[in-house]
Amino acid sequence: MRKLACIVVILLMAVACKTRTAEPGYIVQVSLGGWNNPLYTADQIIGRLDTVSSRINVEKVIIGWSLDKDIYKQVGAFLHSKNIKMLLWFPVFAETEEVCTNVPAVDLWGKVPANYDLAADEGFRFNCPSNPRNAANVVSVYDEHFSDCGFDGIFLDRIRTQSFVSGVGGVLNCGCPECARRFEEEGVNLETIKGEWAFNGDGFFSVAGYSPETGFMFVNPHAADFFRAKGHIVSGAVAAIADSFHDRGLEVGMDLYAPFMAQFVGQDYEILSRHADFIKPMLYRRTLAPAGMGFEYELMLNAVPGAEGYPSFEMDVDFLESQLEAMKSCPCAKYPGLEINYREGIVPTSPEYVTESLDAIMRYGFDGAVLSWNIMEAPQAHIACLSRQ
């Protein structure tokens, strides 16, 4: 009887854990806050990472973007002693006002879109993706402040334009003279786009349908042309920056919007995945802030209430799987982003949610997952549910 009871217990545990087909590799993120006044000491970070890495298979740690070099040198020494890579968390087209002077992005009417002030040091202020000085500044900031810190790679964040958090002007963007020239090269005249918007209003954004393979299919051919060209322009600029970091011997990861919203912010998965070592689509089903899938979609529906054809999406496992399906052909490594931290009113996660999401990711045979977006705020229960010990 005792032997039978043990067998039953083992079987029940296997069912409860939803045994995965492979041991996942994890990338964890450590958010230090803005450029100044890091939120944690090196000892605090090392202590947390030591605990986490003893429970789960941590392959890489993304940390940034404070200017405090000593933190990276101490944390890097610890991580390298455990054969774990350290990548710099680095904002590209936003959040750089304190370290360099950049040209801001503007909408098609020449106005700078409003910010989204989730926190005092994270306003999601975006700069022009086409301006060559902006691109040069990004690489120079790395060379000046971070090149001697022992990083194995760099994780490019804010590689997009503004989203619907700033309304229509956030996505009909950037409309500066340099971007207008780039659009012309793609066969798109921004004056025509402005005229189409003025004539059709919200109907400019109407779609004939959606599929994970093709994204939203715009009814208006000018809208289709605009977002296709925008993806080429923004993602082409990101690709050039990524190549510069590859030339410095760095691994490159990229922070991406979920596939269904990526086309609105200029992220072309096909282009970006050819210039990245790994991508991290932010498949955030519980996040009530920028990059949260339901949050961003609701903002779009509110910004263009007269647009037709948009389906109702439930942020359930079926929808998560549709997004995993959309990214499966990307040629680089794929580590979908999964919320692991908890913050009341912003990211109300649970161990059940974490386990459910990870199981869906691993059923696709992906390389692993990025535990987002701050391991320092992850409840112990969220880590414990991932442990195979």
PyMOL commands that set and color helices and strands:
alter all, ss='L'
color gray80, all
select helices_A, chain A and resi 2-17+42-53+69-81+132-145+164-166+168-171+177-185+190-205+221-247+259-265+269-273+293-303+317-327+351-363+375-377+380-384
alter helices_A, ss='H'
color red, helices_A
select strands_A, chain A and resi 25-31+58-64+85-91+153-157+207-211+215-218+251-257+278-282+333-334+337-339+368-372
alter strands_A, ss='S'
color yellow, strands_A
deselect
rebuild
show_as cartoon
